[in-house]
Amino acid sequence: MRLRKKPWMAKALAEYVGKEIITDGVEEHKGKWSSLFDGKPLALEIGCGKGKFINGMAQLYPKIGFVGIETQLDICYYPAYKVRENKLTNVKIIGGNAAYLTKWFAAGEVQMIYLNFSDPWPKARHSRRRLTYRDFLAQYKSILVPGGHLRFKTDNKDLFDFSVEEFKAFGLQIIALSYDLHNSEYENSIQTEYEEKFSAKGNKINFCEVVF
């Protein structure tokens, strides 16, 4: 998701950087994230976008600390704004690239990872950039507690099929799988902005949950 540069964004971001948004010294929190949330267990959303999902989940589950990662710093403003507006104390947003997960989080520090409508990188030569590629799965395994879960949603069937095969090849246990989440028995408390947009167009939402 690329947004046009807004002339007011730099000043707006400054209100949140160092508070709701973390951009510098992210690695300093390694092994200590839970202390930011009064000892709460940790959940991670990679690619939190404008923050509808992470804010909704934080409201539903106040006993969990949520960390969102968003590569594009300008976009970080939107989830941070919602966090402050909702007076949430159990959310932080990292402005940075998820390729550095193992530098930012200690082994076994995270209990749950959410991947929602990740960039499909449709060209075969870009498969290594997909967040469900095995190199990323290895990073997730490192930072998740043993038996930690990953929940994955996308409307892109090609990406979904690729991801399911990667999960299997990596030896993960698939405990939930649906090619039509909204007409399945699986819990889906909070929808993302993309999810609402795509499902309104009639696109089916694919869903998978795996255990590490």
N, C-alpha and C positions, 0 to 999 in steps of 0.2 A: 504494500500500500504506500504509494508516494503522494505526498501532499505538497501543494505549492507553498513556497516560503511566504510566511505572513510577517509583515513588518513589525507587528507587535509581539511576536513570539519570543524573541530573546529576553525582553523585559519580563514577560509573563513567566517564562521558565525559571528565571532567577528567583522568583518567589517560592519555588518548590525544590530546587536543587539543594542538596544538603539536608533536606527535611524528608518530604515524601519521596523524592527522587535521589538516587545515589548514582553518581557518575565517576567520581574519583575515589581511589582507595577501596574499591569493592573487595579486593582480596583481604583487606584488613578485617573483614567480618567472617572470614573462613573459620568454621568451627564454632562461631559465636552468634550465628543468626538468631537462634532461639532467644537469646538475651534481649534482642530488640522487641520481642513479643512476650515478655514476662514468662519465658519458659514454655511457650506453646509449641506443639509440633509444627513442622514446616511443610508447606505445599508450594509448588513452583509452577507458574504458567509461563511457557516459553513462547514469546510472540503475543503479548497481551493487548496489542492494538490500542483502541480507545478506551478499553478498561471496563466494558459492561460486564463481562464475565467475572473478572477478578473482584470487582466491587460487589457484585451480587453474591458471589460465594463467600466473601468476607462477612457480609451481613448475615447470611444463612448460618455460617459456622464461625461464630466469634471466638471459639476456643482453639482455632487454628490460625497460625501466622502464614500469610500469603506473600510470596515474592513474585512479582511479574518482571519479565525481561522483554525489553523492546529495543531493537537495534537503532531505530531512527529517533534521535533525541527529541525532535520537535513533537513527535507523536506522544512522547512520555507525558507531555503537559496534560493531555486529556484524562488519562486514568488518575493522575495525581490530583487534578482538579476535583474529580468525583470523590476521591478518597477524603479530601478536606471537606468538601461539601457534605458528605455523609458522616463526617466526624468519626472516621474509622481509625483505630489505633493498631490494627492487625494487618496492615498492608504496606509494603515498600515496593518501589519500582526501580529496577536497575536499567540505566541507559547504557547499553553495551551489547556486544556480540556473544551469543550463547556458545560459541566455540571455546570460550574460556571457563566453562562450568567447573572443571576440576581445579582451576586456580581460585575460584570464588567460594566453592563449597567443599567441606571436608567429607571424607568417606562416611557413608551412612547418615548424613545430616538431614536428608530430605525424605519425607514419607510418601509423597504423591507428586507426580508430574502430569501436567495437562498440556496437550498439544492441540490447539484449536485452529483449524483452517490455515494450516501452515502453507507457505509458498510451495507449490507443486514442483517447481523446477522441471518443466515437462520434457526438456531435451535430455536424451539418454546420457550425453557426456557430462551433464550437470547432476547426475544422480547422487554424487557424494555430498552435494549441498543440502539434500533433503533431510529434514530433521528426524526422519525415521531410518536413515541410512545406518548401517551397522557401527560405523565409527562413533556416531552420536549415541547409539544404544550402549556402547561400551562406557561412554561418559556417564550416561544415566545410571548404569549399574554401579558405577563407582560412588556416586553421591547418594543413591537411594539406600535406605535401610534394607537388610535382607528381607525379601518378601514384599518390598515396596511396589506400588502400582503405577502404571502409566495409562492415562485415558486419552484417546485420540479420536478427533472428529474432523471430518472433511466432506465436502460435496464432490470432490474430484475422485472419480472411481479408479482412474489409472494410478493415482497416488495411493489410494487405499489398497488396491491389489498389490502394488509394490511393497507397501508397508507391512501388510500381513505376511508376505513371503519373507521379508527381512526379520520380522518377529520370530517366525518359525525357524529360520536358519540360525538365528542367534540363540535358539533354545528356550524362548520365553513361553510361559504358560498363558494361553489365551482363555480368559474366563468369560468374555462377552464379545459378541460379534453381530453386527446388524448392518444390512445395506439400506435400511429404512428406519432410522432411529426413532423418528416421530410416530411411527406406527409399531413400535416394539414394546416389550415389557420393561426395558431398561430405564432407570432413573435419569432424568435430564432436566434438573431443576432450573438451571440458568442457561439461556441461549446467548450466543455472541451476536454482535452486530451483523457479521457476515451470515451467520446461521439464519437469522430472521429474514435477511434480504434474499438469500438463496431459496429458502423454503417457501417464501411468499411467491416465488416464481415457479414453484412446483418441483424444484430440485430435491432429490432424496438425499438425506444426510447419512453418511456412513459412519459407523462407530465401532471402536474396538477397545477393549481393556485387557491389559496384560500384567502379569506378575513377574518380577525379577527375582 
